[in-house]
Amino acid sequence: QVQLVESGGGLVQPGGSLRLSCAASGSIFSSNAMGWYRQAPRKQREWVATCTRGGTTKYADSVKGRFTISRDNAKNTVYLQMLSLKPEDTAVYYCSPVGYDYWGQGTQVTVSS
């Protein structure tokens, strides 16, 4: 059974930063790319970033240059460092192994003055 626990969200002013963490249980973490996704109110969930087992990363255009995804395979944890946050980054953020329909409870990020 796969468990995903996201944390690190909160309320931050525009231009601020947050670091999200996602702890994964089970062997699926070590054998798969991991992704971050987000869902804003009244919008569909969207992909944010992906990190392969070897550390290769990809980003959505909307976050490129501001967000950094990384992973610690020894800790079964994936991170999302978010800088220069904008109000449009407000959403619930989720992590998930790429290609699987496993989701945690998410962590709320609110960017507002």
Rosetta constraint file for C-alpha pairs under 8 A:
AtomPair CA 1 CA 25 HARMONIC 7.86 0.50
AtomPair CA 1 CA 26 HARMONIC 6.60 0.50
AtomPair CA 2 CA 24 HARMONIC 7.08 0.50
AtomPair CA 2 CA 25 HARMONIC 5.63 0.50
AtomPair CA 2 CA 26 HARMONIC 5.52 0.50
AtomPair CA 2 CA 28 HARMONIC 7.37 0.50
AtomPair CA 2 CA 102 HARMONIC 7.11 0.50
AtomPair CA 3 CA 24 HARMONIC 5.66 0.50
AtomPair CA 3 CA 25 HARMONIC 5.19 0.50
AtomPair CA 3 CA 26 HARMONIC 7.33 0.50
AtomPair CA 3 CA 102 HARMONIC 7.92 0.50
AtomPair CA 3 CA 103 HARMONIC 7.83 0.50
AtomPair CA 3 CA 104 HARMONIC 6.81 0.50
AtomPair CA 4 CA 22 HARMONIC 6.45 0.50
AtomPair CA 4 CA 23 HARMONIC 5.74 0.50
AtomPair CA 4 CA 24 HARMONIC 4.64 0.50
AtomPair CA 4 CA 25 HARMONIC 6.65 0.50
AtomPair CA 4 CA 95 HARMONIC 7.25 0.50
AtomPair CA 4 CA 96 HARMONIC 7.46 0.50
AtomPair CA 4 CA 102 HARMONIC 7.80 0.50
AtomPair CA 4 CA 103 HARMONIC 6.40 0.50
AtomPair CA 4 CA 104 HARMONIC 4.69 0.50
AtomPair CA 4 CA 105 HARMONIC 7.81 0.50
AtomPair CA 5 CA 22 HARMONIC 5.34 0.50
AtomPair CA 5 CA 23 HARMONIC 5.19 0.50
AtomPair CA 5 CA 24 HARMONIC 6.56 0.50
AtomPair CA 5 CA 104 HARMONIC 5.57 0.50
AtomPair CA 5 CA 105 HARMONIC 6.88 0.50
AtomPair CA 5 CA 106 HARMONIC 7.35 0.50
AtomPair CA 6 CA 20 HARMONIC 7.10 0.50
AtomPair CA 6 CA 21 HARMONIC 5.61 0.50
AtomPair CA 6 CA 22 HARMONIC 4.27 0.50
AtomPair CA 6 CA 23 HARMONIC 6.55 0.50
AtomPair CA 6 CA 93 HARMONIC 7.88 0.50
AtomPair CA 6 CA 94 HARMONIC 6.65 0.50
AtomPair CA 6 CA 95 HARMONIC 7.03 0.50
AtomPair CA 6 CA 104 HARMONIC 6.69 0.50
AtomPair CA 6 CA 105 HARMONIC 7.00 0.50
AtomPair CA 6 CA 106 HARMONIC 5.45 0.50
AtomPair CA 6 CA 107 HARMONIC 5.72 0.50
AtomPair CA 7 CA 20 HARMONIC 5.75 0.50
AtomPair CA 7 CA 21 HARMONIC 5.29 0.50
AtomPair CA 7 CA 22 HARMONIC 6.38 0.50
AtomPair CA 7 CA 106 HARMONIC 7.51 0.50
AtomPair CA 7 CA 107 HARMONIC 5.59 0.50
AtomPair CA 8 CA 18 HARMONIC 7.05 0.50
AtomPair CA 8 CA 19 HARMONIC 5.95 0.50
AtomPair CA 8 CA 20 HARMONIC 4.51 0.50
AtomPair CA 8 CA 21 HARMONIC 6.11 0.50
AtomPair CA 8 CA 107 HARMONIC 6.92 0.50
AtomPair CA 9 CA 18 HARMONIC 6.93 0.50
AtomPair CA 9 CA 19 HARMONIC 7.51 0.50
AtomPair CA 9 CA 20 HARMONIC 6.24 0.50
AtomPair CA 9 CA 107 HARMONIC 5.25 0.50
AtomPair CA 9 CA 108 HARMONIC 5.19 0.50
AtomPair CA 9 CA 109 HARMONIC 4.87 0.50
AtomPair CA 9 CA 110 HARMONIC 7.87 0.50
AtomPair CA 10 CA 18 HARMONIC 7.89 0.50
AtomPair CA 10 CA 107 HARMONIC 7.94 0.50
AtomPair CA 10 CA 108 HARMONIC 6.13 0.50
AtomPair CA 10 CA 109 HARMONIC 5.05 0.50
AtomPair CA 10 CA 110 HARMONIC 6.10 0.50
AtomPair CA 11 CA 109 HARMONIC 6.19 0.50
AtomPair CA 11 CA 110 HARMONIC 4.73 0.50
AtomPair CA 11 CA 111 HARMONIC 5.93 0.50
AtomPair CA 11 CA 112 HARMONIC 7.15 0.50
AtomPair CA 12 CA 16 HARMONIC 5.92 0.50
AtomPair CA 12 CA 17 HARMONIC 7.19 0.50
AtomPair CA 12 CA 18 HARMONIC 7.83 0.50
AtomPair CA 12 CA 109 HARMONIC 7.84 0.50
AtomPair CA 12 CA 110 HARMONIC 6.28 0.50
AtomPair CA 12 CA 111 HARMONIC 5.00 0.50
AtomPair CA 12 CA 112 HARMONIC 6.30 0.50
AtomPair CA 12 CA 113 HARMONIC 7.66 0.50
AtomPair CA 13 CA 85 HARMONIC 7.66 0.50
AtomPair CA 13 CA 111 HARMONIC 5.41 0.50
AtomPair CA 13 CA 112 HARMONIC 5.04 0.50
AtomPair CA 13 CA 113 HARMONIC 5.01 0.50
AtomPair CA 14 CA 84 HARMONIC 6.96 0.50
AtomPair CA 14 CA 85 HARMONIC 5.39 0.50
AtomPair CA 14 CA 86 HARMONIC 5.09 0.50
AtomPair CA 14 CA 87 HARMONIC 6.36 0.50
AtomPair CA 14 CA 111 HARMONIC 5.74 0.50
AtomPair CA 14 CA 112 HARMONIC 6.02 0.50
AtomPair CA 14 CA 113 HARMONIC 6.51 0.50
AtomPair CA 15 CA 83 HARMONIC 7.04 0.50
AtomPair CA 15 CA 84 HARMONIC 4.11 0.50
AtomPair CA 15 CA 85 HARMONIC 4.85 0.50
AtomPair CA 15 CA 86 HARMONIC 6.41 0.50
AtomPair CA 16 CA 83 HARMONIC 6.25 0.50
AtomPair CA 16 CA 84 HARMONIC 5.48 0.50
AtomPair CA 16 CA 85 HARMONIC 5.44 0.50
AtomPair CA 17 CA 81 HARMONIC 7.56 0.50
AtomPair CA 17 CA 82 HARMONIC 5.35 0.50
AtomPair CA 17 CA 83 HARMONIC 4.46 0.50
AtomPair CA 17 CA 84 HARMONIC 6.17 0.50
AtomPair CA 17 CA 85 HARMONIC 6.08 0.50
AtomPair CA 18 CA 81 HARMONIC 6.18 0.50
AtomPair CA 18 CA 82 HARMONIC 5.26 0.50
AtomPair CA 18 CA 83 HARMONIC 6.83 0.50
AtomPair CA 19 CA 79 HARMONIC 6.91 0.50
AtomPair CA 19 CA 80 HARMONIC 5.63 0.50
AtomPair CA 19 CA 81 HARMONIC 4.42 0.50
AtomPair CA 19 CA 82 HARMONIC 5.96 0.50
AtomPair CA 20 CA 79 HARMONIC 5.49 0.50
AtomPair CA 20 CA 80 HARMONIC 4.97 0.50
AtomPair CA 20 CA 81 HARMONIC 6.38 0.50
AtomPair CA 20 CA 82 HARMONIC 7.90 0.50
AtomPair CA 21 CA 77 HARMONIC 6.74 0.50
AtomPair CA 21 CA 78 HARMONIC 5.87 0.50
AtomPair CA 21 CA 79 HARMONIC 4.54 0.50
AtomPair CA 21 CA 80 HARMONIC 6.53 0.50
AtomPair CA 22 CA 77 HARMONIC 5.40 0.50
AtomPair CA 22 CA 78 HARMONIC 5.23 0.50
AtomPair CA 22 CA 79 HARMONIC 6.29 0.50
AtomPair CA 22 CA 95 HARMONIC 6.40 0.50
AtomPair CA 23 CA 75 HARMONIC 7.70 0.50
AtomPair CA 23 CA 76 HARMONIC 5.96 0.50
AtomPair CA 23 CA 77 HARMONIC 4.49 0.50
AtomPair CA 23 CA 78 HARMONIC 6.74 0.50
AtomPair CA 24 CA 29 HARMONIC 6.38 0.50
AtomPair CA 24 CA 76 HARMONIC 5.50 0.50
AtomPair CA 24 CA 77 HARMONIC 6.08 0.50
AtomPair CA 25 CA 29 HARMONIC 7.30 0.50
AtomPair CA 25 CA 76 HARMONIC 7.01 0.50
AtomPair CA 27 CA 31 HARMONIC 6.78 0.50
AtomPair CA 28 CA 32 HARMONIC 6.06 0.50
AtomPair CA 28 CA 97 HARMONIC 7.28 0.50
AtomPair CA 29 CA 33 HARMONIC 7.44 0.50
AtomPair CA 29 CA 34 HARMONIC 7.21 0.50
AtomPair CA 29 CA 73 HARMONIC 7.74 0.50
AtomPair CA 29 CA 76 HARMONIC 6.15 0.50
AtomPair CA 29 CA 97 HARMONIC 6.77 0.50
AtomPair CA 30 CA 53 HARMONIC 6.84 0.50
AtomPair CA 30 CA 73 HARMONIC 6.31 0.50
AtomPair CA 30 CA 76 HARMONIC 7.02 0.50
AtomPair CA 31 CA 53 HARMONIC 6.84 0.50
AtomPair CA 32 CA 52 HARMONIC 6.77 0.50
AtomPair CA 32 CA 53 HARMONIC 6.10 0.50
AtomPair CA 32 CA 97 HARMONIC 6.16 0.50
AtomPair CA 32 CA 98 HARMONIC 6.75 0.50
AtomPair CA 33 CA 50 HARMONIC 6.79 0.50
AtomPair CA 33 CA 51 HARMONIC 5.55 0.50
AtomPair CA 33 CA 52 HARMONIC 4.01 0.50
AtomPair CA 33 CA 53 HARMONIC 5.44 0.50
AtomPair CA 33 CA 97 HARMONIC 5.91 0.50
AtomPair CA 33 CA 98 HARMONIC 5.50 0.50
AtomPair CA 34 CA 50 HARMONIC 5.67 0.50
AtomPair CA 34 CA 51 HARMONIC 5.41 0.50
AtomPair CA 34 CA 52 HARMONIC 6.36 0.50
AtomPair CA 34 CA 53 HARMONIC 7.87 0.50
AtomPair CA 34 CA 78 HARMONIC 7.26 0.50
AtomPair CA 34 CA 95 HARMONIC 7.05 0.50
AtomPair CA 34 CA 96 HARMONIC 5.85 0.50
AtomPair CA 34 CA 97 HARMONIC 4.40 0.50
AtomPair CA 34 CA 98 HARMONIC 5.39 0.50
AtomPair CA 35 CA 47 HARMONIC 7.51 0.50
AtomPair CA 35 CA 48 HARMONIC 7.33 0.50
AtomPair CA 35 CA 49 HARMONIC 5.53 0.50
AtomPair CA 35 CA 50 HARMONIC 4.20 0.50
AtomPair CA 35 CA 51 HARMONIC 6.30 0.50
AtomPair CA 35 CA 95 HARMONIC 5.51 0.50
AtomPair CA 35 CA 96 HARMONIC 5.39 0.50
AtomPair CA 35 CA 97 HARMONIC 6.03 0.50
AtomPair CA 35 CA 98 HARMONIC 5.92 0.50
AtomPair CA 36 CA 47 HARMONIC 6.42 0.50
AtomPair CA 36 CA 48 HARMONIC 5.38 0.50
AtomPair CA 36 CA 49 HARMONIC 5.26 0.50
AtomPair CA 36 CA 50 HARMONIC 6.43 0.50
AtomPair CA 36 CA 80 HARMONIC 7.59 0.50
AtomPair CA 36 CA 93 HARMONIC 6.94 0.50
AtomPair CA 36 CA 94 HARMONIC 5.66 0.50
AtomPair CA 36 CA 95 HARMONIC 4.40 0.50
AtomPair CA 36 CA 96 HARMONIC 6.51 0.50
AtomPair CA 37 CA 45 HARMONIC 6.66 0.50
AtomPair CA 37 CA 46 HARMONIC 5.50 0.50
AtomPair CA 37 CA 47 HARMONIC 4.40 0.50
AtomPair CA 37 CA 48 HARMONIC 4.94 0.50
AtomPair CA 37 CA 49 HARMONIC 7.06 0.50
AtomPair CA 37 CA 93 HARMONIC 5.72 0.50
AtomPair CA 37 CA 94 HARMONIC 5.13 0.50
AtomPair CA 37 CA 95 HARMONIC 6.05 0.50
AtomPair CA 37 CA 96 HARMONIC 7.74 0.50
AtomPair CA 38 CA 45 HARMONIC 5.43 0.50
AtomPair CA 38 CA 46 HARMONIC 5.43 0.50
AtomPair CA 38 CA 47 HARMONIC 6.55 0.50
AtomPair CA 38 CA 48 HARMONIC 6.75 0.50
AtomPair CA 38 CA 91 HARMONIC 5.82 0.50
AtomPair CA 38 CA 92 HARMONIC 5.44 0.50
AtomPair CA 38 CA 93 HARMONIC 4.28 0.50
AtomPair CA 38 CA 94 HARMONIC 5.89 0.50
AtomPair CA 39 CA 43 HARMONIC 6.29 0.50
AtomPair CA 39 CA 44 HARMONIC 5.92 0.50
AtomPair CA 39 CA 45 HARMONIC 4.19 0.50
AtomPair CA 39 CA 46 HARMONIC 6.24 0.50
AtomPair CA 39 CA 91 HARMONIC 5.16 0.50
AtomPair CA 39 CA 92 HARMONIC 5.31 0.50
AtomPair CA 39 CA 93 HARMONIC 6.60 0.50
AtomPair CA 40 CA 44 HARMONIC 7.22 0.50
AtomPair CA 40 CA 45 HARMONIC 7.23 0.50
AtomPair CA 40 CA 90 HARMONIC 6.31 0.50
AtomPair CA 40 CA 91 HARMONIC 4.12 0.50
AtomPair CA 40 CA 92 HARMONIC 6.39 0.50
AtomPair CA 41 CA 91 HARMONIC 6.85 0.50
AtomPair CA 47 CA 60 HARMONIC 6.88 0.50
AtomPair CA 48 CA 59 HARMONIC 5.94 0.50
AtomPair CA 48 CA 60 HARMONIC 5.21 0.50
AtomPair CA 48 CA 63 HARMONIC 7.13 0.50
AtomPair CA 49 CA 57 HARMONIC 7.16 0.50
AtomPair CA 49 CA 58 HARMONIC 5.52 0.50
AtomPair CA 49 CA 59 HARMONIC 4.37 0.50
AtomPair CA 49 CA 60 HARMONIC 6.15 0.50
AtomPair CA 49 CA 69 HARMONIC 6.60 0.50
AtomPair CA 50 CA 56 HARMONIC 8.00 0.50
AtomPair CA 50 CA 57 HARMONIC 5.49 0.50
AtomPair CA 50 CA 58 HARMONIC 5.26 0.50
AtomPair CA 50 CA 59 HARMONIC 6.65 0.50
AtomPair CA 50 CA 69 HARMONIC 6.98 0.50
AtomPair CA 50 CA 98 HARMONIC 7.84 0.50
AtomPair CA 51 CA 55 HARMONIC 5.59 0.50
AtomPair CA 51 CA 56 HARMONIC 5.50 0.50
AtomPair CA 51 CA 57 HARMONIC 4.51 0.50
AtomPair CA 51 CA 58 HARMONIC 6.76 0.50
AtomPair CA 51 CA 69 HARMONIC 6.43 0.50
AtomPair CA 51 CA 70 HARMONIC 6.46 0.50
AtomPair CA 51 CA 71 HARMONIC 7.29 0.50
AtomPair CA 52 CA 56 HARMONIC 5.21 0.50
AtomPair CA 52 CA 57 HARMONIC 6.57 0.50
AtomPair CA 53 CA 73 HARMONIC 7.88 0.50
AtomPair CA 55 CA 70 HARMONIC 6.97 0.50
AtomPair CA 55 CA 71 HARMONIC 7.30 0.50
AtomPair CA 57 CA 69 HARMONIC 6.95 0.50
AtomPair CA 57 CA 70 HARMONIC 7.96 0.50
AtomPair CA 59 CA 63 HARMONIC 6.58 0.50
AtomPair CA 59 CA 64 HARMONIC 5.55 0.50
AtomPair CA 60 CA 64 HARMONIC 6.11 0.50
AtomPair CA 63 CA 67 HARMONIC 5.63 0.50
AtomPair CA 66 CA 82 HARMONIC 6.10 0.50
AtomPair CA 66 CA 83 HARMONIC 5.11 0.50
AtomPair CA 66 CA 84 HARMONIC 6.17 0.50
AtomPair CA 66 CA 85 HARMONIC 7.74 0.50
AtomPair CA 67 CA 80 HARMONIC 6.66 0.50
AtomPair CA 67 CA 81 HARMONIC 5.49 0.50
AtomPair CA 67 CA 82 HARMONIC 4.47 0.50
AtomPair CA 67 CA 83 HARMONIC 6.04 0.50
AtomPair CA 68 CA 79 HARMONIC 8.00 0.50
AtomPair CA 68 CA 80 HARMONIC 5.62 0.50
AtomPair CA 68 CA 81 HARMONIC 5.01 0.50
AtomPair CA 68 CA 82 HARMONIC 6.58 0.50
AtomPair CA 69 CA 78 HARMONIC 7.27 0.50
AtomPair CA 69 CA 79 HARMONIC 5.60 0.50
AtomPair CA 69 CA 80 HARMONIC 4.56 0.50
AtomPair CA 69 CA 81 HARMONIC 6.38 0.50
AtomPair CA 70 CA 78 HARMONIC 5.77 0.50
AtomPair CA 70 CA 79 HARMONIC 5.21 0.50
AtomPair CA 70 CA 80 HARMONIC 6.59 0.50
AtomPair CA 71 CA 76 HARMONIC 7.62 0.50
AtomPair CA 71 CA 77 HARMONIC 5.73 0.50
AtomPair CA 71 CA 78 HARMONIC 4.12 0.50
AtomPair CA 71 CA 79 HARMONIC 5.88 0.50
AtomPair CA 72 CA 76 HARMONIC 6.05 0.50
AtomPair CA 72 CA 77 HARMONIC 5.37 0.50
AtomPair CA 72 CA 78 HARMONIC 6.28 0.50
AtomPair CA 73 CA 77 HARMONIC 6.55 0.50
AtomPair CA 85 CA 89 HARMONIC 6.48 0.50
AtomPair CA 85 CA 111 HARMONIC 6.73 0.50
AtomPair CA 86 CA 90 HARMONIC 7.58 0.50
AtomPair CA 86 CA 111 HARMONIC 6.10 0.50
AtomPair CA 87 CA 110 HARMONIC 7.33 0.50
AtomPair CA 87 CA 111 HARMONIC 4.69 0.50
AtomPair CA 87 CA 112 HARMONIC 5.85 0.50
AtomPair CA 88 CA 111 HARMONIC 7.58 0.50
AtomPair CA 89 CA 109 HARMONIC 7.51 0.50
AtomPair CA 89 CA 110 HARMONIC 7.45 0.50
AtomPair CA 89 CA 111 HARMONIC 6.71 0.50
AtomPair CA 90 CA 108 HARMONIC 7.78 0.50
AtomPair CA 90 CA 109 HARMONIC 5.35 0.50
AtomPair CA 90 CA 110 HARMONIC 4.58 0.50
AtomPair CA 90 CA 111 HARMONIC 5.46 0.50
AtomPair CA 91 CA 108 HARMONIC 6.06 0.50
AtomPair CA 91 CA 109 HARMONIC 5.50 0.50
AtomPair CA 91 CA 110 HARMONIC 6.62 0.50
AtomPair CA 92 CA 106 HARMONIC 5.82 0.50
AtomPair CA 92 CA 107 HARMONIC 5.38 0.50
AtomPair CA 92 CA 108 HARMONIC 4.33 0.50
AtomPair CA 92 CA 109 HARMONIC 5.99 0.50
AtomPair CA 93 CA 106 HARMONIC 5.26 0.50
AtomPair CA 93 CA 107 HARMONIC 5.27 0.50
AtomPair CA 93 CA 108 HARMONIC 6.24 0.50
AtomPair CA 93 CA 109 HARMONIC 7.06 0.50
AtomPair CA 94 CA 103 HARMONIC 6.82 0.50
AtomPair CA 94 CA 104 HARMONIC 6.54 0.50
AtomPair CA 94 CA 105 HARMONIC 7.33 0.50
AtomPair CA 94 CA 106 HARMONIC 4.60 0.50
AtomPair CA 94 CA 107 HARMONIC 6.74 0.50
AtomPair CA 95 CA 103 HARMONIC 6.72 0.50
AtomPair CA 95 CA 104 HARMONIC 7.11 0.50
AtomPair CA 95 CA 106 HARMONIC 7.53 0.50
AtomPair CA 96 CA 100 HARMONIC 7.15 0.50
AtomPair CA 96 CA 101 HARMONIC 7.44 0.50
AtomPair CA 96 CA 102 HARMONIC 5.88 0.50
AtomPair CA 96 CA 103 HARMONIC 5.74 0.50
AtomPair CA 96 CA 104 HARMONIC 7.78 0.50
AtomPair CA 97 CA 101 HARMONIC 7.88 0.50
AtomPair CA 97 CA 102 HARMONIC 7.06 0.50
